[in-house]
Amino acid sequence: MKTFDLVGTPRSEYGKKAAKAFRKENLVPCNVYGAGESMTFNVNVDDVRKLVYTPDTLLVNLTIGEAKKIAIVKEMQFHPVSGNLFHIDFQEVNDKKPVTVALPVHLTGHAEGVKAGGKLSLDMKKVKVNGIYTAIPEDILLDVTNLKLGRKISVKDIVIEGLTMVSPADACVAQVRVTRGASEAAATEAAE
């Protein structure tokens, strides 16, 4: 998994009033939960832009004062009107307890169904998996070369050693849809 380094400053003031004051100073209130004690801290909004606006799932190396932790982003909250980042929750990870993350899906190859006139569709951009963080890859690569017209790849078809799929097993990840042109060509071929 790709890593991201983030430095935060511990905070001692809590509550809505304190959080509002931090946000006015261009700081984002954060929490980290995990095996040890939970910590509250602030980070500069400019420092987390690349963490927030990325399709990748990142492993975050947190430095909060003297403490160093390895974590993943568990939840982000945004202001409903302005869209500004409001709050980030991190989950500390270790090599003993599995974590659940959403991995981006990338398709490779040229599907047989597309050659026959179909349209390739990526229905799930991310798939949730559970496992030890060291076994989690950066993304899920699916080879669609043998995917025929009208066929699909479901979550149950994805097997990655050391990981358990959390997304529903029958959910469609990618498929080759039959287009109007392909169905008309098949009907003409059947009539002849």
C-alpha positions as CSV (number, residue, x, y, z in Angstrom):
1,M,0.0,0.0,0.0
2,K,1.2,3.5,-0.7
3,T,2.2,5.6,2.3
4,F,1.6,9.2,3.3
5,D,3.5,11.1,6.0
6,L,1.4,13.5,8.2
7,V,2.4,15.6,11.2
8,G,-0.2,16.7,13.7
9,T,-0.2,18.8,16.8
10,P,-1.9,17.4,20.0
11,R,-4.8,19.4,21.2
12,S,-6.0,20.0,24.7
13,E,-9.2,21.9,23.9
14,Y,-12.4,20.0,23.0
15,G,-15.9,20.7,22.0
16,K,-17.8,22.6,19.3
17,K,-16.4,26.0,20.3
18,A,-12.8,24.8,20.2
19,A,-13.3,22.9,16.9
20,K,-14.8,26.0,15.3
21,A,-11.9,28.1,16.4
22,F,-9.4,25.5,15.0
23,R,-11.2,25.5,11.6
24,K,-11.0,29.3,11.4
25,E,-7.2,28.9,11.8
26,N,-7.2,26.5,8.8
27,L,-6.8,23.5,11.0
28,V,-8.7,20.2,10.8
29,P,-9.6,18.4,14.1
30,C,-8.6,14.7,14.0
31,N,-8.9,11.6,16.1
32,V,-6.9,8.4,16.0
33,Y,-8.3,5.2,17.5
34,G,-6.6,1.9,17.8
35,A,-4.8,-0.6,20.0
36,G,-3.4,2.0,22.3
37,E,-5.0,5.0,23.7
38,S,-7.0,7.3,21.4
39,M,-5.5,10.7,20.6
40,T,-6.9,14.0,19.4
41,F,-4.9,16.3,17.3
42,N,-5.0,19.0,14.6
43,V,-3.5,19.1,11.1
44,N,-3.2,21.9,8.6
45,V,-5.8,21.6,5.9
46,D,-3.1,22.1,3.2
47,D,-1.1,19.1,4.6
48,V,-4.0,16.7,4.0
49,R,-5.2,17.7,0.5
50,K,-3.3,14.9,-1.2
51,L,-4.7,12.4,1.4
52,V,-8.3,13.5,1.0
53,Y,-8.5,14.0,-2.8
54,T,-7.1,10.8,-4.0
55,P,-8.7,7.6,-5.3
56,D,-6.0,5.5,-3.6
57,T,-6.2,3.9,-0.2
58,L,-3.2,5.2,1.7
59,L,-1.3,4.0,4.8
60,V,-0.7,7.1,7.0
61,N,2.5,7.6,9.0
62,L,1.3,9.8,11.8
63,T,3.6,11.9,13.9
64,I,1.7,13.6,16.8
65,G,4.1,15.4,19.1
66,E,6.4,12.6,20.2
67,A,4.1,9.8,19.3
68,K,4.4,7.9,16.0
69,K,1.5,5.7,14.7
70,I,0.6,3.9,11.5
71,A,-3.0,4.3,10.6
72,I,-5.6,4.4,7.8
73,V,-8.3,6.9,7.2
74,K,-11.6,5.5,8.7
75,E,-13.9,8.4,8.1
76,M,-13.9,12.0,6.8
77,Q,-16.6,14.6,7.4
78,F,-17.3,17.6,5.1
79,H,-19.4,20.7,5.7
80,P,-22.7,20.1,4.0
81,V,-22.8,23.6,2.3
82,S,-19.3,24.7,1.7
83,G,-17.8,21.2,1.2
84,N,-14.8,22.1,3.4
85,L,-13.1,19.3,5.3
86,F,-14.6,19.2,8.8
87,H,-13.1,16.2,10.6
88,I,-10.9,13.1,10.0
89,D,-11.0,9.8,12.0
90,F,-8.0,7.5,11.7
91,Q,-7.7,3.9,12.8
92,E,-4.4,2.7,14.0
93,V,-3.2,-0.6,12.4
94,N,-0.8,-3.3,13.5
95,D,0.3,-6.7,12.1
96,K,-2.0,-8.7,14.5
97,K,-5.5,-7.2,14.0
98,P,-7.1,-7.1,10.5
99,V,-8.6,-3.9,9.1
100,T,-11.3,-3.2,6.5
101,V,-10.4,-0.9,3.6
102,A,-11.9,-0.1,0.2
103,L,-9.5,-0.8,-2.6
104,P,-9.7,0.8,-6.0
105,V,-10.4,-1.5,-8.9
106,H,-8.5,-1.2,-12.2
107,L,-9.3,-3.2,-15.4
108,T,-6.6,-4.6,-17.7
109,G,-6.9,-6.3,-21.1
110,H,-9.3,-5.9,-24.0
111,A,-12.5,-7.9,-23.4
112,E,-13.7,-10.4,-26.1
113,G,-17.3,-9.0,-25.6
114,V,-16.1,-5.5,-26.6
115,K,-14.6,-6.9,-29.8
116,A,-18.1,-8.5,-30.5
117,G,-19.7,-5.0,-30.2
118,G,-20.5,-4.9,-26.4
119,K,-19.6,-2.1,-24.0
120,L,-17.3,-2.7,-21.0
121,S,-18.7,-1.2,-17.7
122,L,-16.9,-0.8,-14.4
123,D,-19.8,-1.0,-11.9
124,M,-17.8,-0.9,-8.6
125,K,-14.9,1.5,-8.5
126,K,-13.9,0.2,-5.0
127,V,-14.2,-3.1,-3.3
128,K,-14.1,-3.5,0.5
129,V,-11.6,-6.1,1.8
130,N,-10.5,-7.2,5.2
131,G,-7.0,-8.4,6.2
132,I,-3.7,-7.5,7.9
133,Y,-2.5,-4.2,6.5
134,T,0.8,-5.6,5.3
135,A,-1.1,-8.1,3.0
136,I,-3.3,-5.4,1.4
137,P,-2.2,-4.4,-2.1
138,E,-2.5,-0.8,-3.5
139,D,-5.4,-1.8,-5.8
140,I,-7.3,-4.7,-7.4
141,L,-6.3,-5.5,-11.0
142,L,-8.9,-7.5,-12.9
143,D,-8.0,-9.0,-16.3
144,V,-11.1,-8.7,-18.5
145,T,-9.5,-10.3,-21.6
146,N,-11.8,-13.4,-21.5
147,L,-15.0,-11.6,-20.6
148,K,-17.5,-12.4,-23.2
149,L,-20.6,-10.5,-24.3
150,G,-23.3,-10.4,-21.6
151,R,-20.9,-11.8,-18.9
152,K,-19.8,-10.2,-15.6
153,I,-17.2,-10.4,-12.8
154,S,-18.7,-10.5,-9.4
155,V,-17.0,-9.9,-6.0
156,K,-17.0,-13.7,-5.4
157,D,-14.8,-14.1,-8.5
158,I,-12.0,-12.0,-6.9
159,V,-9.5,-14.0,-4.9
160,I,-6.5,-12.3,-3.2
161,E,-4.4,-14.4,-0.9
162,G,-4.7,-13.3,2.8
163,L,-7.7,-11.1,2.2
164,T,-11.4,-11.6,2.8
165,M,-13.9,-9.8,0.6
166,V,-16.4,-7.7,2.6
167,S,-18.4,-6.3,-0.2
168,P,-21.5,-8.4,-1.1
169,A,-20.4,-11.6,-2.9
170,D,-23.0,-11.2,-5.7
171,A,-22.3,-7.5,-6.4
172,C,-21.2,-6.9,-10.0
173,V,-17.7,-5.4,-10.3
174,A,-17.4,-5.3,-14.1
175,Q,-19.5,-6.5,-17.1
176,V,-19.7,-6.4,-20.8
177,R,-23.2,-5.1,-21.7
178,V,-24.9,-6.0,-24.9
179,T,-25.4,-2.9,-27.0
180,R,-28.3,-2.3,-29.4
181,G,-25.9,-2.7,-32.4
182,A,-24.6,-6.0,-31.0
183,S,-28.1,-7.4,-30.4
184,E,-29.3,-6.4,-33.9
185,A,-26.2,-8.0,-35.4
186,A,-26.9,-11.2,-33.4
187,A,-30.6,-11.2,-34.5
188,T,-29.6,-10.7,-38.2
189,E,-27.0,-13.5,-37.9
190,A,-29.6,-15.8,-36.4
191,A,-32.2,-15.0,-39.1
192,E,-29.7,-16.0,-41.9
